[in-house]
Each structure stands twice: as C-alpha cells, then as structure tokens.
Amino acid sequence: MIKAGILGLGWWGQNLVRSVNNTDASINFVAGSVRHPERVTQFSNDFGLKIFESYDEMLKEENIEAIVLATPHTLHSEQIGKAVRANKHIFCEKPFTMNKLECEFAISEIKEAGLQVGVGYNRRFHPSMKKMRKLISCGKLGTPLHVEAMAAIPATSWMSEDDWRFSELEWPAGGITPMGVHQIDHMVELFGEILTVFCQSVRQVVDQKIDDTTVVTLTFKNGMTGFLLTLLSAPPDNRFAVYGTAGTSEIRTRSYNKFQFRPIRGENEDIDFGDYDMDVETLREELEAFSRSILEQEPFPISHDQIIHVVSVTDAIIESSRTGKLIKVS
C-alpha cells in the first residue's frame, strides 16, 4: 500500500481522504498538513491521520511515499518543487499550475527525479466519460465536428466571503480554473491539441472580485471547433456534448450521471448512472491509478504532454480574457 500525506484538508481535501481511507484501496493517507489543526481534530481521528502544522515537517516523514496537494492554485508550483526535493511522488489537484512555464519546469523536475505525477481531473474516470470515449474511438459518432461544454455552480451562495477562492489571482477568467479545466482536459484527451482560444469574461452580479460568466470559443489542430461556458452564479449543472457526422453524444447534470447518444439514424441510447457518486468513486479511481503508476503497474492515464497542454490552454484563455484578443496556444 502506498502511504500518502495530504497538504490541505478543506472540503475537497477531506473528500480525497474519505475516498480511500478505511477502504481496501491501494493508497492510504497517513498524514496531513493544515494551517489550523484544531479544525480537523475529529476528522483526523476518524481517518487515522497524523497532523502537521508545517508542510516542511510532513515532507521529512520517511514513511510517506507520496504527497497530494489540495491547496490554492497559486501555491502549487512551489509546493510541487518541495515535494520533488523531498523525493516524494506528487498528485496535484487541478489546475496543475497557473501558467505554462511553471508547468513545464515542474514536469521536468519530476521526470529528472524519476518520480510519478498525477493530476486531479477526476471526471475522466466517470462511467459517462468512459462511454463517451468508447463511442468516439469506435467511430459511432462518425467524424467529430464540434464540442460544447458548460459548468455552473452558485459559488457565491455556497462559499463563505473569506474563502481563498474569491480572488482574481486564484480564479482569473471566472470559473475556468475551478471548473472549466475539467472540460478542457476532456477536449484535449478526446480531440488533441487546441490551437486558438478567444475568451469573454464578465462580472454581472457577484460582489467578490471575480467574473461570474465566462465564454470561450476554441479551434483544434484537427479542424474541429469548440465552445466552453462557465457560470459562478447559476444553479449547479454540467454539460459535455460532441457533435459528429453520424450522431451526437451528450453528458448532462452536475453529477455527470445522465448520458445520451443520438444517432443520425435509429433510436437514441439513454443511460442513467443514478447511483454513481462522482465525488467518491472518481476520486478513488484516480488515486488508485496514481498508486499503480508508483508501483509501476501501469502509467497514470494523463500524460505529461496532456498536463502541460491543458495548462497552456488555460493560460491562453486567461490572457484572452484580459486582453480581449484571440490567443494562439503556445
């Protein structure tokens, strides 16, 4: 079993721990580092975590083989570097870093140290996305022409006013870094390199210094076009749809649990994964995949090139939102 330490035990960090601890998973959290240990006393007792007030102190623990980062986005680059120097494998929540240069440097350090890296695009592991992947790879959609994605949460009613997320540094271009990166990752995995992006990001109703509505158009190297929308002040929702010459495939609802394939001829195929808990099952699957990469059983399914390209696309979207220009992805 891989023994891991986690930096950050807020809402999402606790979800990650719950997904594998007290189960038969091949990875288990044995330690955590938080700024306010008194806030997680009961949680750490329930899940068997040794709590450190200092990340540097946790990194000195020899029995910890891997570090999981569930921390503010802008801190990832520095925290990854510290884990590399401590010879720990790294799993980092998305976005991996906030710009391409930081990402390329981090990946090069990890490769040079001979360490494994994973990134938290957990929705890749949902059965709806597996179904989508299979339909595209077997040709049932024909030639893919266009992809559309959207994600919405009522962030301002869910989160406290002092939440670290309510900052233009952490959430530039509105919902792109908390939500949109998942859809960008899907697009990159399924359709390859993205060439250009154009983003319009506006603040309409929120009091915090973040944009609540962000719209992106994209072009792909293979000739496809794409569209991405994120909303931070709307009811929870997700949609990911691919339009092809032989049919349309669509994932719907915030939980990803409704899937439909509409062929150009024949009857629709509808699947409801109603009992599937995305916030538990996909996290366990991604952490298990990370542990298998450490154990050299199989590579982590998100390649280094894909990690870098998703960050590059995100970086370009943020630049476009600031400049109002069409940006070529570097």
N, C-alpha and C positions, 0 to 999 in steps of 0.2 A: 504494500500500500504506500502511495506517495503521501508524505506528510507536508502540509502546506501552512503558511502563515498568510493572513489577510490584513491588508492595510485599508482601514475604513470599514466601520461596522454600522453604517447608517441603514436606511431602508433597503437598498439594493445589496449591500454587503451582507446583511443578515439573510436575505433571500438566497444568496450564494451558499452560505454556510448551511442553511436548512436543507438545501437540495441534496447534500451528500453526507453530512454528519448524521450519526445514528441510523445509517443505512449500510448496505454491503458494497458501496461504491469503492472503486479502486483508488480514490483520492479522498483525504480527510483533512479538515482544518484542525490544527492542534494549538494555534496561537493567533492572536490578533493584536493590532496596534491601533489605539484611538487616542484622541486628544482629551477625552473626558471618560476615563474608565468607569466612573461611578454610574454612568448612564447605561452601561451594558453588563452590570454585575449579574443580574438574573439570567440574561441571555448567555453569557459566557459560562455560567454554572450549568445551564441546561445542555449546552453543546460541547462542554469539555475543553474550553479554550483557556490557555494561559495568556493573560492580558499584559501588554507592554504599553507604557506611555510614550516610548520612543521607537520609531521605525528603525533607527540605527541599532538599538539594543536587540530588537527582534531579529535583525539580519545576522547577529552574532550566534544565534542558536544553531548548533551544528546539526541537530536532528531535522531541521526544516530544509526540505529539498527544493521547494517552490514557493514563490510569492505571488499572491493575487492582489491586484490593485483595484479598489473600488473607491476612488478618490476624485476630487475635482480635476477636470480635464487638463487644466493648465499645469498641473503638477506632475503629470505622467512622465514626461521626458526625464526630469531629474530623478524621479523615483525608479524608473527603469534602469538608469545608469548605476544607481546604488545597488540594485539587485544583481546586476551583472558583475560588479566588482566584488560582491559577496558570493559569487558563483552559485546563484540561485536561478532556476528556471522561472520564467515570467509569464503570467497570464494577466492581461490588462483589459479592463473594461473599455468600451468604445467611448469616444474616439481614441484611437491609439495614441496619437499626439495631435497637436493643433496645427502643425504645418509639415510640409514635405521634407524640408531639410532636417528637422528634428527626427522625423520618422526614419529617414534613410540612415542617419547616424546611429540611432538606437538599434536598428536591424543589423547594421554592420558590426556593432559591438557584440550583439548577441551571437551572431554567426561566428565571429572570431573567437569567442569564448567557448564555442561548442555547446551552447545552451539551447533549450527549446523555448518557443514562444507561442502563446495563444492570444486571441483577442475575442472580446465578448459579443460577437454577432450571433447571439443565441438563436435568433429566429431562423437561421439556416437549418436548424435541427428540427423544426416543426414538421409534422407529417404533411401539412398542406404544401410547404415548400418542397418537400421531397417529391410529392405528387407533381407539382409544377415542373420540377427539374426533369422528371421522367418523361412527361408529356413533350417537353421541348426536345430532349435528347433522342426520343424515338421518332420524332417527325410528325406527331399527330397535329401539331399546330401549323404545319407547313413551314413556310419561311416567315420568321418573326419580323414584323414591320415596325411596331411601336410598343412602348411600355409606359404605363401610367401608375403612379404610386401616390398615396396620401397617408398622412398620420396626424391625428389630433388628440389633444388632451386639454382639460380645463386646468392648466397648471396653476393659475392664479388662485383658484379655489382649493386646490389640493395641497399646496405647499405654504409654509409659513413665510412671512415677509422677509425674515432674515436668512432664508435658505441661500446657500452659496451659489445655487444655480441661477438666481436672479441677477445676472451680471452680463454685460456685453462681452466681457473677457471670456466667460465660460459658455455663453450661449450667443455668439455672434450669428447673424443671419437667422435669428429666431430659433425655430425648432429643428434646425439642421443637425446640430451636434447631439441633442438628446434623442431624436427620433429619426431624422432623415438619413443618417448614416446607415441605418439598417437597410433601407430601401436602396441606397447607393451600393451597398455591399451585394444585395441581390442582383442588381443590374450588372455589376462587374463580374460576378460569378457566372451568370447566365449568358451574358452577351459580350463580355470582353471590354476592351479599352474604350473609355469615354474621351472624345476629342475636345468638345467645347461645352461651355455652360453659360447661361445668362440668367441672372437672379434678380428678382424684385422682392424686397423685404420691407414691410411697413409696420408701424406701431399704430393701432387704431383705438384699442380700449384698455390696455393694461397700464397700471400705474408704475410698474417697475421699468427700468431702463433696458428693455428688451423688445424686439419686434414680435408681434403676435401672429402675423401672416406672412408666409414666405413661399414664393412661387419660382420654380426653376424649370427651364427648358434645356434639354441636353441633346447632343448628337454623338453617335458612336462611330468607331472606326469601320464597323461592318456595314454602315449605311443606315442603321436604324435611327429613329428619333425617340425622345423620352420626355416625360413630364413628371415633376415632383412638387407636391404641396404639403406644407406643414402648418398646423394651427395650434396655438398655445392657449386659446380662449374659446374652445368649442368642445362639445361632448366627445367622449372617448371614441375613437374609430381608427381603423386601418383599412387600406385597400391596396392591392397589388395586382395589376391586370396586364396581360400580354396579348396583343392583337397580332394574329398571324394570317397567312393566306388560306389556311384550312380551318381556322377556328379561333376562339377567344378563351383564355383561361384566366380565372379571377379568384383571388383570396380576399375574403371580406371579414369584417368585425375586428374589434380591438384584439381579441384573443387569437386571431388567425384561424378560427375553428370552422369557418364555412368556406367550402371550395366548390367552384363550378367550372365545368368545361362545356362550352357551347360550340359544337362543330358546325361547319357551314352546311353540312347535310347530316341528317339523323337527329336523334334525341339528345337533349342535354344530359350531362352527368353531374349530379349533385352529391356532395359528401359533407356530412356534419360531424366534426370531431368534438362533439359537445362535452365529453368527459375529460378531454385532454387539458391539463393545467400548464399553460405555456411558462408561467413564472416559476414552475418547479421542474417540470420534465425537461425542457430545453436546457436549463442551467445544468442539470445533472449530466445530460448528454454531452454538452460542450466541455465540462470539466473532466468527464471520463475520457473524451477524445484527447484532451490535453495530457492526462496521465498516461495514456497509451503512447503518445509521442515521446514522453520522458522514458518510458520503459522500452522504447524502440520497437514497439509492436506495429505501429503504422504512423505515417506523418499526420500532423494536425491538418485538417481539411482546408484551412485557409492559408494559402501560401504566402511567403514573404512578399512576392510581387503584388499579390492582391491586397495585402495590408497596406503597402506603400501607395498603390494606385487609388484606393478608397480615400486615403488621407490627402492625396494630390487633388482629387476631385472636390473633396470638402474644402480644401484650401482655396481652390479656384472659385467655388461658389461664394465663399466669404469675401474674396476680393471683388467679385462681380457685384455683390450686394452693397459694397462700399463705394464702388466707382461708377456703377450703372452701365458697365461695359460688358460686351461679350468677351469671355476669357478663354483662351486656349489652355487646356490642361497640360501642365509640364510633365 
